[in-house]
Amino acid sequence: MPQPQIRIETEIPGPRSLALMERRAAAVPRGPYQGLPVFMKSGHGALITDVDGNQYIDFAGGLGCLNVGSTPATVLEAVERQSGQFLHSCFHVLPYEPYIALAERLNGLVPISGEKKTLLVNSGAEGIENAVKCARAYTGRTGILVFEDGFHGRTLLTLSMTSKVEPFKKGFGPFMAEVHRVPYGYCYRCPYGKQRESCQIECGDVFESFFKRHVDPMTIAALVVEPVQGEGGFVVPPPEFLRALREVCDRYGIVMVADEVQAGIGRTGRMFACETFGVEPDILVSAKSLAGGLPLAAVTGRAAIMEAAPKGGLGSSYGGNPVACAAAIAVLDLVEREGLCARAEKIGSRVSSWAKELSQSVALIGDVRNAGAMIGIELVTDRETREPAREATAAVRKHCLEQGLLTLVAGNGANVLRLLMPLIITDEQLEEGLAVLSEGLRGARN
Ligand SMILES: Cc1ncc(COP(=O)(O)O)c(C=O)c1O
């Protein structure tokens, strides 16, 4: 029997976390979301220790930033090496090799054919903003096409593109004009009332009608899509949906932007989710796990599109910070060396078969879906009505936390358990975590 790795020493949250919560309330606005009520002290691999000495198994993975775990040795070495040389110079003042090396590496990895170029910025939202800027400069058009339940960030342009009103958008308008929205390919809650087995991919077929009724396609610069929706509920669309989007973009000269901020860097079983679906975007934005949790995002796209912005038209003070670039190169090495894409596939198939088996006795489980290790378990109060089980989802997460498992939630109804365990999690840790989650799901009341 493997030794259990979860170690709970106090009530959860413990006294030190409670004290920090009070300090947080006094010093920090309530706006920044906090998914878990405990404060982190340290983390190694897929184990996290809080300030009270409780040790948890991590199924939350820093909201997708920790695909390679909390303290991967080779990434730390790369950070130390680069920090010993210089922390920053600003790429616009004095350029440096790690930026170029990372751009070259991503140009080779991102699934877009032909010549590519990469711009580095600080965050997922900044990456999406820059993808839109490049698409506008290239096409000379202004419109942006996005999807219901999409999440692209919290800056004013990306918030305009993000779908959820509460808590993201309420009170923060007015939003950008020229942002148009159509339904996503969400099979469990098909916007057209179809069943996946017999549908005609109506979700990929709305555009002609949309372009007649709502907007001239020749004004659309960019279609921005998450190949697997993150915040929207870990929604895995039918591959035909994404292929239909590609065709629409080709037909009307629209730049297709894949938002892989959450789905990229090995999570879905390939380095990038677009590969999983066999779709080639024109620009791909990666972030989150790219630099192992250091702030970095990359906008990689066809050279002609990326070159459309004039000299000096793109950039930011910290974008492509050298320490973050060095970390990212080490992360990409690690993903390749350790076969983490294959590991993501293995984790995904183990967890989804576990959840499907459990769903035979736990009626709360309405749907189980995954693309590699991007795994969503949608909970419903009734399998017929598919009413989101918001309270039960919160109860499952509370149980897990108290028993030493960190989880997150997603979905418009806050009823999807979103599992983002680091891909370096051991089999023993994975099974120990699943045992806790089983108990939580079995014990939760609808
Ligand atoms: C798909 C997607 N796009 C964009 C963003 C925004 O990224 P950031 O929080 O780094 O600005 C996120 C963040 O969760 C995301 O999941």
The ligand as an SDF file (V2000), in Angstrom:
LIG
                    3D

 16 16  0  0  0  0  0  0  0  0999 V2000
   -9.2030   30.7470  -22.1630 C   0  0  0  0  0  0  0  0  0  0  0  0
   -8.6510   31.9330  -21.4150 C   0  0  0  0  0  0  0  0  0  0  0  0
   -8.3250   33.0340  -22.1070 N   0  0  0  0  0  0  0  0  0  0  0  0
   -7.8170   34.1190  -21.4950 C   0  0  0  0  0  0  0  0  0  0  0  0
   -7.6400   34.1340  -20.1330 C   0  0  0  0  0  0  0  0  0  0  0  0
   -7.0790   35.3550  -19.4760 C   0  0  0  0  0  0  0  0  0  0  0  0
   -5.7870   35.0860  -19.0350 O   0  0  0  0  0  0  0  0  0  0  0  0
   -5.1090   35.9930  -17.9170 P   0  0  0  0  0  0  0  0  0  0  0  0
   -5.8440   35.7310  -16.6540 O   0  0  0  0  0  0  0  0  0  0  0  0
   -3.6850   35.5180  -17.8850 O   0  0  0  0  0  0  0  0  0  0  0  0
   -5.2240   37.3960  -18.3730 O   0  0  0  0  0  0  0  0  0  0  0  0
   -7.9650   32.9920  -19.3780 C   0  0  0  0  0  0  0  0  0  0  0  0
   -7.8000   32.9880  -17.9180 C   0  0  0  0  0  0  0  0  0  0  0  0
   -8.2940   32.1730  -17.2000 O   0  0  0  0  0  0  0  0  0  0  0  0
   -8.4840   31.8650  -20.0370 C   0  0  0  0  0  0  0  0  0  0  0  0
   -8.8270   30.7680  -19.3690 O   0  0  0  0  0  0  0  0  0  0  0  0
  1  2  1  0
  2  3  1  0
  2 15  2  0
  3  4  2  0
  4  5  1  0
  5  6  1  0
  5 12  2  0
  6  7  1  0
  7  8  1  0
  8  9  2  0
  8 10  1  0
  8 11  1  0
 12 13  1  0
 12 15  1  0
 13 14  2  0
 15 16  1  0
M  END
$$$$
